[in-house]
Structure formats: C-alpha cells, structure tokens
Amino acid sequence: MPDQNIIKNIYDNIKNSELKFPDDDVNLTVPIFGSDSTIIKDGWLWKQGGRVRNWKRRWFVITDGCLFYFESRTEVDIPRGVIPLVDVAVREIDDDRTKQYCLEIFPLTGDKVKASKPVPGDIGKWIEGHHTVYRMSASSDDDRKDWIRALRIGSQNHLPRQRLS
C-alpha cells in the first residue's frame, strides 16, 4: 500500500499546480487507497463522456480529497479517472434530456476541471483530462442528494474522517 505521505504529496502537487506527467515509464498501477484512507461514499453512477456524449456506468469512490471512478466495483486497482476535489463545486442539473437525477462538477477557477486518466494501452501513463464539467446521473433524487452532499464534504477535507451511508 502506498505511504500516506506519498498520497498527500500527490494531492498537494495537484492542488497547487497544473497537472504534469512524467515522460519516463513510471508504474502508477499500485493500489491507490492507503490503509488509513476513509471512504466518504462509493457507489454506481452514470458518467457522461467528454468528447462522445454517451453515458457509461462507473463505480465511483470519494476518498482522500478525490473522486475516483472505475470500470467496475471489482476492478479498483486502476481508476478510469481521478478528479481532485479542489477548486470545484457541485450542482444539481434538472434539464438533461437524456438522463434523470443529474449532478455536475464544475471548476470554481479556470475553464476546466483538474483531472487525469490513464492512457489506453500504455500502462502507467496518465494524461490530463479535458472536461469543462463532469456530469453524472444517479439512480434517484435521494441518491443524487447523497452524492452532492458527499462531494461537498470531500471537497472541504482532503483527509476525510467521516463516511456517509
């Protein structure tokens, strides 16, 4: 498991600067949650794609000041994406014609949300995300409200000590 200092250093670097990725072959496929990480919330949401606006079901986890999303609940070693909950806010979206119970993460500063995702087919390489917003859809209005509350808690405290049920 990664050392908590490593996770904190990564978080601080993301918070304070533009996302930059190494050119050499750094293996970033180590487990991402430390033994003392507290999961604020986890569960299924539908996520809208950035370039192709289709919807894909993803497993989301809020911990250590970040929102991680994965292909499935059982494959949590390598996230499909990581969104640091820094300089972002979350809001309900009621006018989406394709999905109900939408919520959206948007930047408080700048024109896009700081995020990263792995390069397909190139294990260990990561690229910066390009989303101006991240739109997700929950299974119900109550579920959406729970996710919004959890994201707001996660964005205020990068080393959370509380879990929402």
VEXDO-298276 format. One line per 3 residues: number of its first residue (from 1); their letters; for each residue y negated, x negated, z of N, C-alpha, C. Coordinates in steps of 0.02 Angstrom, whole numbers, plus 50000, padded with zeros to 5 digits. Example, Ala and Ser with C-alpha at 12.3 -4.5 7.8 and 13.67 -1.06 7.14 Angstrom:
REM residues 2
1) as) 50284/49340/50390/50225/49385/50390/50165/49340/50390  50112/49358/50354/50053/49316/50357/49998/49355/50394
***
This chain:
REM residues 165
1) mpd) 50059/49958/50000/50000/50000/50000/49938/49956/50000  49885/49979/49965/49825/49938/49963/49790/49937/50031  49759/49882/50043/49720/49872/50104/49659/49919/50102
4) qni) 49642/49949/50159/49584/49994/50162/49520/49959/50142  49514/49893/50155/49454/49856/50135/49448/49854/50060  49504/49849/50024/49503/49849/49951/49476/49916/49926
7) ikn) 49502/49970/49954/49479/50037/49933/49405/50045/49948  49383/50023/50007/49312/50029/50024/49269/49987/49978  49291/49927/49961/49253/49884/49914/49248/49916/49846
10) iyd) 49302/49945/49821/49301/49979/49756/49252/50037/49759  49256/50076/49812/49211/50133/49821/49138/50110/49821  49123/50059/49861/49054/50034/49865/49029/50008/49798
13) nik) 49073/49973/49761/49053/49948/49694/49039/50005/49646  49080/50057/49648/49069/50115/49604/49004/50150/49623  48994/50158/49688/48935/50193/49712/48870/50158/49692
16) nse) 48871/50091/49695/48810/50053/49687/48797/50025/49617  48843/50034/49571/48832/50004/49505/48868/50044/49451  48852/50024/49391/48885/50053/49332/48958/50033/49333
19) lkf) 49001/50077/49308/49072/50060/49306/49084/50005/49254  49117/49952/49274/49135/49897/49229/49207/49880/49242  49243/49863/49190/49314/49850/49196/49329/49780/49172
22) pdd) 49377/49746/49204/49393/49677/49185/49424/49674/49116  49413/49616/49083/49443/49605/49017/49514/49578/49022  49531/49548/49078/49598/49520/49084/49647/49573/49106
25) dvn) 49711/49556/49106/49763/49603/49122/49772/49611/49197  49730/49652/49227/49735/49666/49298/49781/49727/49306  49830/49722/49349/49875/49777/49360/49845/49825/49411
28) ltv) 49824/49882/49387/49794/49932/49430/49843/49989/49444  49908/49976/49438/49957/50029/49446/49989/50028/49515  49955/50000/49565/49980/50001/49633/49966/50070/49664
31) pif) 50002/50089/49716/49987/50154/49748/49914/50157/49768  49883/50215/49759/49811/50219/49768/49790/50245/49836  49835/50277/49873/49816/50304/49938/49843/50260/49993
34) gsd) 49799/50240/50038/49819/50199/50095/49854/50241/50148  49886/50208/50194/49922/50244/50247/49876/50283/50292  49813/50262/50297/49766/50300/50338/49717/50341/50297
37) sti) 49734/50353/50233/49694/50398/50193/49708/50470/50215  49656/50509/50220/49663/50579/50237/49648/50621/50176  49695/50662/50157/49685/50707/50100/49647/50768/50125
40) ikd) 49588/50780/50097/49548/50838/50115/49579/50901/50084  49598/50896/50021/49628/50953/49985/49667/50926/49926  49722/50960/49911/49759/50945/49850/49786/51010/49822
43) gwl) 49798/51011/49757/49824/51071/49726/49812/51071/49651  49837/51124/49620/49831/51131/49547/49764/51163/49528  49734/51135/49476/49676/51165/49443/49686/51155/49368
46) wkq) 49653/51196/49329/49649/51185/49257/49586/51144/49245  49591/51091/49204/49534/51048/49189/49518/51053/49114  49455/51062/49099/49434/51065/49030/49425/50995/49002
49) ggr) 49450/50983/48942/49444/50917/48911/49372/50901/48894  49358/50836/48887/49290/50813/48873/49271/50818/48800  49314/50794/48757/49299/50796/48684/49329/50858/48653
52) vrn) 49393/50868/48663/49426/50929/48641/49424/50977/48700  49393/51034/48691/49379/51079/48747/49439/51124/48765  49499/51096/48763/49557/51134/48784/49566/51127/48860
55) wkr) 49610/51168/48888/49622/51168/48960/49691/51141/48974  49696/51096/49023/49761/51068/49043/49767/51074/49119  49827/51092/49139/49841/51099/49211/49852/51029/49240
58) rwf) 49815/51014/49294/49819/50949/49326/49825/50957/49402  49857/50908/49434/49862/50905/49506/49803/50865/49532  49761/50895/49574/49701/50863/49600/49709/50845/49673
61) vit) 49679/50789/49693/49680/50766/49762/49610/50741/49780  49583/50765/49836/49519/50740/49862/49534/50696/49922  49518/50632/49917/49527/50585/49972/49483/50524/49962
64) dgc) 49465/50491/50016/49427/50428/50013/49365/50432/49970  49331/50490/49971/49269/50497/49934/49277/50504/49859  49338/50519/49836/49351/50526/49764/49393/50588/49751
67) lfy) 49386/50613/49690/49430/50666/49664/49475/50633/49613  49540/50632/49628/49590/50605/49582/49624/50663/49547  49643/50653/49484/49685/50704/49452/49742/50670/49416
70) fes) 49799/50706/49416/49863/50679/49393/49896/50728/49345  49942/50701/49306/49981/50742/49259/50021/50795/49297  50051/50774/49353/50092/50821/49391/50090/50803/49465
73) rte) 50117/50846/49506/50118/50835/49578/50164/50778/49597  50216/50766/49558/50265/50714/49574/50247/50646/49547  50200/50642/49501/50181/50578/49470/50111/50558/49494
76) vdi) 50107/50538/49558/50041/50522/49587/50030/50447/49594  50070/50406/49560/50059/50334/49562/50000/50313/49518  49994/50344/49460/49940/50326/49414/49900/50389/49398
79) prg) 49838/50392/49420/49798/50452/49405/49779/50455/49332  49770/50516/49307/49743/50525/49239/49668/50514/49240  49637/50519/49299/49566/50507/49305/49545/50504/49378
82) vip) 49488/50471/49389/49460/50464/49456/49385/50479/49452  49362/50525/49494/49291/50543/49496/49265/50527/49566  49226/50474/49574/49196/50461/49639/49147/50517/49656
85) lvd) 49151/50543/49715/49108/50599/49735/49042/50573/49763  49008/50535/49720/48945/50502/49737/48893/50526/49687  48835/50546/49712/48780/50569/49669/48802/50626/49623
88) vav) 48846/50669/49649/48867/50728/49612/48860/50790/49656  48860/50847/49624/48861/50911/49659/48910/50956/49624  48926/51012/49655/48974/51059/49627/48944/51129/49629
91) rei) 48960/51168/49578/48934/51237/49575/48986/51283/49544  48979/51348/49559/49021/51399/49527/48995/51411/49457  49041/51426/49412/49024/51444/49344/49057/51512/49330
94) ddd) 49017/51562/49315/49045/51629/49303/49042/51650/49230  49011/51610/49187/49002/51632/49118/49050/51600/49069  49103/51567/49093/49151/51536/49047/49194/51592/49016
97) rtk) 49196/51595/48951/49233/51649/48917/49307/51635/48910  49327/51572/48922/49398/51555/48912/49438/51554/48977  49406/51545/49033/49441/51541/49098/49400/51576/49152
100) qyc) 49436/51605/49201/49404/51634/49259/49400/51582/49315  49361/51596/49365/49357/51558/49427/49342/51484/49416  49292/51471/49373/49274/51402/49356/49226/51372/49407
103) lei) 49231/51307/49414/49184/51267/49452/49168/51205/49411  49112/51174/49427/49088/51119/49386/49059/51064/49430  49079/51003/49417/49050/50944/49449/48998/50917/49401
106) fpl) 48938/50905/49425/48884/50881/49382/48846/50825/49417  48813/50781/49379/48778/50724/49409/48712/50745/49440  48695/50715/49497/48629/50726/49527/48579/50677/49498
109) tgd) 48604/50620/49474/48561/50570/49441/48596/50549/49377  48557/50531/49328/48586/50509/49265/48609/50567/49222  48640/50550/49165/48659/50602/49119/48735/50615/49116
112) kvk) 48774/50575/49153/48845/50589/49154/48875/50573/49223  48932/50603/49235/48967/50593/49298/49003/50526/49296  48994/50484/49348/49032/50421/49351/49105/50438/49360
115) ask) 49147/50411/49316/49219/50424/49320/49255/50371/49279  49319/50367/49289/49359/50321/49249/49428/50350/49238  49460/50326/49185/49528/50348/49170/49566/50291/49137
118) pvp) 49633/50292/49142/49671/50238/49113/49670/50241/49036  49674/50183/49005/49679/50179/48932/49750/50198/48913  49758/50249/48870/49826/50269/48850/49863/50211/48816
121) gdi) 49924/50199/48839/49966/50148/48809/49950/50077/48829  49901/50066/48873/49882/49999/48894/49882/49996/48971  49941/49988/48999/49950/49992/49071/49904/49944/49108
124) gkw) 49869/49970/49157/49825/49929/49198/49753/49927/49174  49739/49950/49114/49670/49950/49087/49638/50018/49099  49575/50017/49118/49537/50078/49132/49473/50078/49092
127) ieg) 49450/50137/49074/49387/50145/49039/49342/50194/49077  49278/50189/49064/49230/50235/49095/49235/50303/49061  49231/50355/49101/49230/50423/49074/49164/50438/49040
130) hht) 49163/50492/49002/49103/50509/48963/49078/50580/48976  49105/50613/49027/49087/50683/49041/49016/50689/49068  48979/50737/49041/48916/50756/49071/48928/50803/49130
133) vyr) 48982/50840/49127/49006/50882/49182/49082/50882/49181  49112/50898/49237/49184/50909/49240/49193/50982/49259  49227/51020/49215/49238/51091/49228/49311/51103/49242
136) msa) 49324/51138/49297/49391/51156/49317/49395/51231/49329  49456/51257/49328/49468/51327/49341/49521/51334/49395  49507/51375/49445/49554/51388/49500/49594/51452/49485
139) ssd) 49643/51465/49528/49687/51523/49517/49657/51588/49544  49607/51583/49587/49575/51643/49615/49504/51625/49638  49466/51676/49654/49398/51662/49679/49401/51628/49747
142) ddr) 49447/51648/49790/49454/51615/49855/49473/51541/49847  49518/51527/49800/49539/51458/49787/49480/51417/49762  49441/51447/49718/49381/51413/49692/49333/51396/49749
145) kdw) 49321/51444/49793/49277/51431/49851/49304/51375/49895  49370/51374/49906/49401/51320/49946/49390/51252/49913  49399/51249/49847/49389/51185/49811/49316/51163/49815
148) ira) 49270/51210/49807/49199/51192/49810/49182/51166/49879  49206/51199/49931/49193/51176/50000/49223/51107/50011  49284/51096/49988/49317/51031/49997/49281/50976/49958
151) lri) 49258/50990/49897/49221/50941/49858/49155/50923/49892  49124/50972/49921/49060/50958/49956/49072/50915/50017  49126/50928/50053/49143/50886/50111/49160/50816/50087
154) gsq) 49201/50810/50034/49221/50745/50007/49162/50705/49982  49111/50738/49957/49054/50701/49930/49007/50677/49984  49015/50702/50045/48972/50681/50100/49002/50626/50142
157) nhl) 49067/50616/50136/49102/50570/50181/49156/50534/50143  49146/50471/50126/49195/50437/50084/49257/50414/50122  49259/50420/50187/49320/50408/50225/49333/50469/50268
160) prq) 49356/50524/50236/49361/50588/50271/49413/50587/50327  49402/50628/50376/49448/50635/50433/49472/50706/50441  49460/50748/50393/49474/50819/50401/49511/50844/50339
163) rls) 49559/50888/50348/49596/50917/50293/49584/50993/50293  49571/51020/50235/49563/51092/50228/49629/51121/50206  49646/51179/50232/49709/51210/50212/49697/51263/50160
***
